[in-house]
Amino acid sequence: MGQMTSAALTISGSATTIDTEDLTANRAVISNASQKIAVSATTSTELGYVNGVTSAIQTQLDAKQPTITGSATTIDTESLTASRAVISNASQKIAVSATTSTELGYVNGVTSAIQTQIDTKEQIGKKTIWVPAAAMYPNTTNGCAALAQVELSNGPELKVLDFDDGSDEFAQFTIAFPKSWNEGTITFQPFWTISATGTNTVAWQLQAVSFADNADQNTTFGTAVATSAKAHSGTSGDLMVSAESGAVTVKNAAVDTVTYFQINRDTSADNHASDARLVGIKIFYTTDAVNDA
């Protein structure tokens, strides 16, 4: 066997860049512009992403939608406000609403239209109690006439209290307000008639005081508040409905009380020269709870 010469060990061609040098680790190997072995900028991990590609990558990319259109154009580069319910806006684009994600969560578990359900529930706010004249009694001093039953030629028979025109006369009644009452001011609206003609006016006043457990009932009423004087229609027996009064402060108002009311015809503020017949009054009060629990 002949001996190998040093000339036979010389590396030439494309391998001359790696005959004594080490390549950078974990890179894709290429032939460079000098036709030599070299490493590329592509890592072996990045090269691995080509695995599974079935045709030219650029051709596939060129076939894809180059830009975002439609409803998504408002969020292709922009970020939505955090924790909001997302809607389609008037421009048919994706947008956030004023409703927070927390508020949206309150809808969870609802089984039918919310407003329909709300409309069928008891609401807090202004309420009415009707107090007929039959539930009232004349004061012992300066009282109105006793309760009378008036037969008409047609229709109902009236239960009324007659109040003179010449001086203030009084009647009283009681109400135990529900616990849901806010213990605030109340208003009232009288319903009355006159068995005479004439279009002169009638006015009414109301005052109130409440008593709780162990309270001394020998206590004066609160301040009287009057309705506006209302002119009679001029036809005997017509029902007259006065305007709602201003606010009446119930003296000592509290929960679990009985409230005494005193009503009178305010002859200093009216001028009809006949007895005014009280049919009843509406009491308006305000609640701050949906029930009396």
Contacts in CASP RR format, 6 or more apart in sequence:
PFRMAT RR
TARGET T0000
AUTHOR 0000-0000-0000
METHOD contacts of the structure
MODEL  1
MGQMTSAALTISGSATTIDTEDLTANRAVISNASQKIAVSATTSTELGYV
NGVTSAIQTQLDAKQPTITGSATTIDTESLTASRAVISNASQKIAVSATT
STELGYVNGVTSAIQTQIDTKEQIGKKTIWVPAAAMYPNTTNGCAALAQV
ELSNGPELKVLDFDDGSDEFAQFTIAFPKSWNEGTITFQPFWTISATGTN
TVAWQLQAVSFADNADQNTTFGTAVATSAKAHSGTSGDLMVSAESGAVTV
KNAAVDTVTYFQINRDTSADNHASDARLVGIKIFYTTDAVNDA
11 19 0 8 1.000
13 35 0 8 1.000
13 36 0 8 1.000
14 31 0 8 1.000
14 35 0 8 1.000
14 36 0 8 1.000
14 37 0 8 1.000
15 36 0 8 1.000
15 37 0 8 1.000
16 36 0 8 1.000
17 32 0 8 1.000
17 36 0 8 1.000
17 37 0 8 1.000
17 38 0 8 1.000
18 37 0 8 1.000
23 29 0 8 1.000
23 37 0 8 1.000
23 38 0 8 1.000
23 39 0 8 1.000
24 39 0 8 1.000
26 43 0 8 1.000
26 44 0 8 1.000
26 45 0 8 1.000
27 39 0 8 1.000
27 40 0 8 1.000
27 41 0 8 1.000
27 42 0 8 1.000
27 43 0 8 1.000
27 44 0 8 1.000
28 39 0 8 1.000
28 40 0 8 1.000
28 42 0 8 1.000
28 43 0 8 1.000
28 44 0 8 1.000
28 46 0 8 1.000
28 47 0 8 1.000
29 37 0 8 1.000
29 38 0 8 1.000
29 39 0 8 1.000
29 40 0 8 1.000
30 37 0 8 1.000
30 38 0 8 1.000
30 39 0 8 1.000
30 40 0 8 1.000
31 37 0 8 1.000
31 38 0 8 1.000
32 38 0 8 1.000
50 57 0 8 1.000
67 76 0 8 1.000
68 76 0 8 1.000
70 92 0 8 1.000
70 93 0 8 1.000
71 88 0 8 1.000
71 92 0 8 1.000
71 93 0 8 1.000
71 94 0 8 1.000
72 94 0 8 1.000
73 93 0 8 1.000
74 93 0 8 1.000
74 94 0 8 1.000
74 95 0 8 1.000
75 94 0 8 1.000
80 86 0 8 1.000
80 94 0 8 1.000
80 95 0 8 1.000
80 96 0 8 1.000
81 96 0 8 1.000
83 100 0 8 1.000
83 101 0 8 1.000
83 102 0 8 1.000
84 96 0 8 1.000
84 97 0 8 1.000
84 98 0 8 1.000
84 99 0 8 1.000
84 100 0 8 1.000
84 101 0 8 1.000
85 96 0 8 1.000
85 97 0 8 1.000
85 99 0 8 1.000
85 100 0 8 1.000
85 101 0 8 1.000
85 103 0 8 1.000
85 104 0 8 1.000
86 94 0 8 1.000
86 95 0 8 1.000
86 96 0 8 1.000
86 97 0 8 1.000
87 94 0 8 1.000
87 95 0 8 1.000
87 96 0 8 1.000
87 97 0 8 1.000
88 94 0 8 1.000
88 95 0 8 1.000
89 95 0 8 1.000
107 114 0 8 1.000
121 290 0 8 1.000
122 290 0 8 1.000
122 291 0 8 1.000
123 290 0 8 1.000
124 180 0 8 1.000
124 286 0 8 1.000
124 287 0 8 1.000
124 288 0 8 1.000
124 289 0 8 1.000
124 290 0 8 1.000
125 286 0 8 1.000
125 287 0 8 1.000
125 288 0 8 1.000
126 284 0 8 1.000
126 285 0 8 1.000
126 286 0 8 1.000
127 284 0 8 1.000
127 285 0 8 1.000
127 286 0 8 1.000
127 287 0 8 1.000
128 282 0 8 1.000
128 283 0 8 1.000
128 284 0 8 1.000
129 175 0 8 1.000
129 282 0 8 1.000
129 283 0 8 1.000
129 285 0 8 1.000
130 280 0 8 1.000
130 281 0 8 1.000
130 282 0 8 1.000
130 283 0 8 1.000
131 173 0 8 1.000
131 175 0 8 1.000
131 261 0 8 1.000
131 280 0 8 1.000
131 281 0 8 1.000
131 282 0 8 1.000
131 283 0 8 1.000
132 159 0 8 1.000
132 279 0 8 1.000
132 280 0 8 1.000
133 147 0 8 1.000
133 159 0 8 1.000
133 160 0 8 1.000
133 161 0 8 1.000
133 171 0 8 1.000
133 278 0 8 1.000
133 279 0 8 1.000
133 280 0 8 1.000
134 147 0 8 1.000
134 159 0 8 1.000
135 173 0 8 1.000
136 147 0 8 1.000
136 161 0 8 1.000
136 171 0 8 1.000
136 172 0 8 1.000
136 173 0 8 1.000
136 263 0 8 1.000
136 278 0 8 1.000
136 280 0 8 1.000
137 147 0 8 1.000
137 171 0 8 1.000
137 172 0 8 1.000
137 173 0 8 1.000
138 144 0 8 1.000
138 145 0 8 1.000
138 146 0 8 1.000
138 147 0 8 1.000
138 161 0 8 1.000
138 169 0 8 1.000
138 170 0 8 1.000
138 171 0 8 1.000
139 169 0 8 1.000
139 170 0 8 1.000
139 171 0 8 1.000
139 172 0 8 1.000
139 262 0 8 1.000
142 167 0 8 1.000
142 168 0 8 1.000
142 169 0 8 1.000
142 170 0 8 1.000
143 169 0 8 1.000
143 170 0 8 1.000
143 171 0 8 1.000
144 161 0 8 1.000
144 162 0 8 1.000
144 163 0 8 1.000
144 164 0 8 1.000
144 169 0 8 1.000
144 170 0 8 1.000
144 171 0 8 1.000
144 264 0 8 1.000
144 265 0 8 1.000
144 278 0 8 1.000
145 161 0 8 1.000
145 162 0 8 1.000
145 163 0 8 1.000
145 169 0 8 1.000
145 275 0 8 1.000
146 161 0 8 1.000
147 159 0 8 1.000
147 160 0 8 1.000
147 161 0 8 1.000
148 159 0 8 1.000
148 160 0 8 1.000
148 161 0 8 1.000
148 162 0 8 1.000
149 157 0 8 1.000
149 158 0 8 1.000
149 159 0 8 1.000
150 157 0 8 1.000
150 158 0 8 1.000
150 159 0 8 1.000
150 160 0 8 1.000
150 195 0 8 1.000
150 277 0 8 1.000
151 157 0 8 1.000
152 158 0 8 1.000
152 237 0 8 1.000
158 193 0 8 1.000
158 277 0 8 1.000
158 279 0 8 1.000
159 279 0 8 1.000
160 193 0 8 1.000
160 277 0 8 1.000
160 278 0 8 1.000
160 279 0 8 1.000
161 171 0 8 1.000
161 277 0 8 1.000
161 278 0 8 1.000
162 275 0 8 1.000
162 276 0 8 1.000
162 277 0 8 1.000
162 278 0 8 1.000
163 169 0 8 1.000
163 171 0 8 1.000
163 264 0 8 1.000
163 265 0 8 1.000
163 275 0 8 1.000
163 276 0 8 1.000
163 277 0 8 1.000
163 278 0 8 1.000
164 265 0 8 1.000
164 267 0 8 1.000
164 275 0 8 1.000
165 265 0 8 1.000
165 267 0 8 1.000
165 270 0 8 1.000
165 272 0 8 1.000
165 273 0 8 1.000
165 274 0 8 1.000
165 275 0 8 1.000
165 276 0 8 1.000
166 267 0 8 1.000
167 267 0 8 1.000
168 205 0 8 1.000
168 264 0 8 1.000
168 265 0 8 1.000
168 266 0 8 1.000
168 267 0 8 1.000
168 268 0 8 1.000
169 264 0 8 1.000
169 265 0 8 1.000
170 262 0 8 1.000
170 263 0 8 1.000
170 264 0 8 1.000
171 262 0 8 1.000
171 263 0 8 1.000
171 264 0 8 1.000
171 278 0 8 1.000
172 260 0 8 1.000
172 261 0 8 1.000
172 262 0 8 1.000
172 263 0 8 1.000
173 260 0 8 1.000
173 261 0 8 1.000
173 263 0 8 1.000
174 258 0 8 1.000
174 259 0 8 1.000
174 260 0 8 1.000
174 261 0 8 1.000
175 258 0 8 1.000
175 259 0 8 1.000
175 261 0 8 1.000
175 283 0 8 1.000
176 257 0 8 1.000
176 258 0 8 1.000
176 259 0 8 1.000
177 257 0 8 1.000
177 259 0 8 1.000
177 285 0 8 1.000
178 287 0 8 1.000
178 292 0 8 1.000
179 255 0 8 1.000
179 256 0 8 1.000
179 289 0 8 1.000
179 292 0 8 1.000
179 293 0 8 1.000
180 287 0 8 1.000
180 288 0 8 1.000
180 289 0 8 1.000
180 290 0 8 1.000
180 291 0 8 1.000
180 292 0 8 1.000
181 255 0 8 1.000
181 285 0 8 1.000
181 286 0 8 1.000
181 287 0 8 1.000
181 288 0 8 1.000
182 285 0 8 1.000
182 286 0 8 1.000
182 287 0 8 1.000
182 288 0 8 1.000
183 250 0 8 1.000
183 253 0 8 1.000
183 254 0 8 1.000
183 255 0 8 1.000
184 249 0 8 1.000
184 250 0 8 1.000
184 253 0 8 1.000
184 285 0 8 1.000
184 286 0 8 1.000
185 247 0 8 1.000
185 248 0 8 1.000
185 249 0 8 1.000
185 250 0 8 1.000
186 208 0 8 1.000
186 247 0 8 1.000
186 248 0 8 1.000
186 250 0 8 1.000
186 283 0 8 1.000
186 284 0 8 1.000
186 285 0 8 1.000
187 244 0 8 1.000
187 245 0 8 1.000
187 246 0 8 1.000
187 247 0 8 1.000
187 248 0 8 1.000
187 283 0 8 1.000
187 284 0 8 1.000
188 204 0 8 1.000
188 206 0 8 1.000
188 227 0 8 1.000
188 244 0 8 1.000
188 245 0 8 1.000
188 248 0 8 1.000
188 263 0 8 1.000
188 281 0 8 1.000
188 282 0 8 1.000
188 283 0 8 1.000
188 284 0 8 1.000
189 227 0 8 1.000
189 241 0 8 1.000
189 242 0 8 1.000
189 243 0 8 1.000
189 244 0 8 1.000
189 245 0 8 1.000
189 281 0 8 1.000
189 282 0 8 1.000
189 284 0 8 1.000
190 204 0 8 1.000
190 227 0 8 1.000
190 241 0 8 1.000
190 242 0 8 1.000
190 263 0 8 1.000
190 278 0 8 1.000
190 280 0 8 1.000
190 281 0 8 1.000
191 239 0 8 1.000
191 240 0 8 1.000
191 241 0 8 1.000
191 242 0 8 1.000
191 278 0 8 1.000
191 279 0 8 1.000
191 280 0 8 1.000
191 281 0 8 1.000
191 282 0 8 1.000
192 202 0 8 1.000
192 204 0 8 1.000
192 239 0 8 1.000
192 240 0 8 1.000
192 242 0 8 1.000
192 276 0 8 1.000
192 277 0 8 1.000
192 278 0 8 1.000
192 279 0 8 1.000
192 280 0 8 1.000
193 237 0 8 1.000
193 238 0 8 1.000
193 239 0 8 1.000
193 240 0 8 1.000
193 276 0 8 1.000
193 277 0 8 1.000
193 279 0 8 1.000
194 202 0 8 1.000
194 232 0 8 1.000
194 234 0 8 1.000
194 236 0 8 1.000
194 237 0 8 1.000
194 238 0 8 1.000
194 240 0 8 1.000
194 272 0 8 1.000
194 274 0 8 1.000
194 275 0 8 1.000
194 276 0 8 1.000
194 277 0 8 1.000
195 236 0 8 1.000
195 237 0 8 1.000
195 274 0 8 1.000
195 275 0 8 1.000
195 277 0 8 1.000
196 236 0 8 1.000
196 274 0 8 1.000
196 275 0 8 1.000
197 234 0 8 1.000
197 235 0 8 1.000
197 236 0 8 1.000
198 232 0 8 1.000
198 234 0 8 1.000
198 272 0 8 1.000
198 274 0 8 1.000
199 231 0 8 1.000
199 232 0 8 1.000
199 233 0 8 1.000
199 234 0 8 1.000
200 231 0 8 1.000
200 232 0 8 1.000
200 270 0 8 1.000
200 271 0 8 1.000
200 272 0 8 1.000
200 273 0 8 1.000
201 229 0 8 1.000
201 230 0 8 1.000
201 231 0 8 1.000
201 232 0 8 1.000
201 269 0 8 1.000
201 270 0 8 1.000
201 271 0 8 1.000
201 272 0 8 1.000
202 229 0 8 1.000
202 230 0 8 1.000
202 232 0 8 1.000
202 240 0 8 1.000
202 242 0 8 1.000
202 265 0 8 1.000
202 270 0 8 1.000
202 272 0 8 1.000
202 276 0 8 1.000
203 226 0 8 1.000
203 227 0 8 1.000
203 228 0 8 1.000
203 229 0 8 1.000
203 230 0 8 1.000
203 242 0 8 1.000
203 265 0 8 1.000
203 266 0 8 1.000
203 269 0 8 1.000
203 270 0 8 1.000
204 226 0 8 1.000
204 227 0 8 1.000
204 242 0 8 1.000
204 263 0 8 1.000
204 264 0 8 1.000
204 265 0 8 1.000
204 266 0 8 1.000
204 278 0 8 1.000
204 281 0 8 1.000
205 224 0 8 1.000
205 225 0 8 1.000
205 226 0 8 1.000
205 227 0 8 1.000
205 263 0 8 1.000
205 264 0 8 1.000
205 265 0 8 1.000
205 266 0 8 1.000
206 224 0 8 1.000
206 225 0 8 1.000
206 245 0 8 1.000
206 248 0 8 1.000
206 261 0 8 1.000
206 262 0 8 1.000
206 263 0 8 1.000
206 281 0 8 1.000
207 221 0 8 1.000
207 222 0 8 1.000
207 223 0 8 1.000
207 224 0 8 1.000
207 225 0 8 1.000
207 248 0 8 1.000
207 261 0 8 1.000
207 262 0 8 1.000
208 221 0 8 1.000
208 222 0 8 1.000
208 248 0 8 1.000
208 249 0 8 1.000
208 250 0 8 1.000
208 251 0 8 1.000
208 259 0 8 1.000
208 260 0 8 1.000
208 261 0 8 1.000
208 262 0 8 1.000
209 219 0 8 1.000
209 220 0 8 1.000
209 221 0 8 1.000
209 222 0 8 1.000
209 250 0 8 1.000
209 251 0 8 1.000
209 252 0 8 1.000
209 259 0 8 1.000
209 260 0 8 1.000
210 250 0 8 1.000
210 251 0 8 1.000
210 252 0 8 1.000
210 253 0 8 1.000
210 254 0 8 1.000
210 257 0 8 1.000
210 258 0 8 1.000
210 259 0 8 1.000
210 260 0 8 1.000
211 217 0 8 1.000
211 219 0 8 1.000
211 252 0 8 1.000
211 257 0 8 1.000
211 258 0 8 1.000
211 259 0 8 1.000
211 260 0 8 1.000
212 252 0 8 1.000
212 254 0 8 1.000
212 256 0 8 1.000
212 257 0 8 1.000
213 256 0 8 1.000
215 252 0 8 1.000
215 257 0 8 1.000
217 260 0 8 1.000
219 251 0 8 1.000
219 252 0 8 1.000
220 251 0 8 1.000
221 251 0 8 1.000
221 260 0 8 1.000
221 262 0 8 1.000
222 249 0 8 1.000
222 250 0 8 1.000
222 251 0 8 1.000
223 248 0 8 1.000
223 249 0 8 1.000
224 262 0 8 1.000
224 264 0 8 1.000
225 245 0 8 1.000
225 246 0 8 1.000
225 247 0 8 1.000
225 248 0 8 1.000
226 245 0 8 1.000
226 266 0 8 1.000
226 269 0 8 1.000
227 242 0 8 1.000
227 243 0 8 1.000
227 244 0 8 1.000
227 245 0 8 1.000
227 246 0 8 1.000
228 242 0 8 1.000
228 243 0 8 1.000
229 266 0 8 1.000
229 269 0 8 1.000
229 270 0 8 1.000
229 271 0 8 1.000
230 240 0 8 1.000
230 242 0 8 1.000
230 243 0 8 1.000
232 238 0 8 1.000
232 240 0 8 1.000
232 272 0 8 1.000
233 240 0 8 1.000
239 279 0 8 1.000
244 284 0 8 1.000
250 259 0 8 1.000
253 259 0 8 1.000
261 283 0 8 1.000
263 278 0 8 1.000
263 281 0 8 1.000
265 276 0 8 1.000
265 278 0 8 1.000
270 276 0 8 1.000
END
